């Protein structure tokens, strides 16, 4: 009998474990990302990694974590569902935060939105855990700064500076 499927004594099949269904689905998505990335034209300039690097890293990461999830969260009677009622609410809040992040990134710039957005994501995902607000804020500032300067200075990829600042004549970094 394949893993994730078991046969009861009365001859009825038990449902396939959700972990395996999600794992296979994620592996298919990873394969599609890899296939789509292979179609991107390669335009290497000197030492730059090229446009294929990050999508390939994403596809490999998805595949690795899907397999790990199928191995370690596999069959078992005590597995909890992926999302309970509170989990669905948190998922909707996170999607709203992502949408707000995209909108505000263009309005007030990447760096400020990065700090605020990362803080909001952490606060949403923390659940019942206690988090030191000062440490969280410092972490958000440092990580957003690393991302901002890594892209703008390291990769020479401009990030939004904010249309509000440009309209009033304030020059952001």
Secondary structure, 3 states (H helix, E strand, C coil): CCCCCCECCCCCECCCCHHHHHHHHHHHHHHHHHHHHHCCCCCCCCCCCCCCHHHHHHHHHHHHHHHHHHHHCCCCCCCCCCCCHHHHHHHHHHHHHHHHHHHHHHHHCHHHHHHHHHHHHHHHHCCCCCCCHHHHHHHHHHHHHHHHHHHHHHCCCCCCCCHHHHHCCCCCC
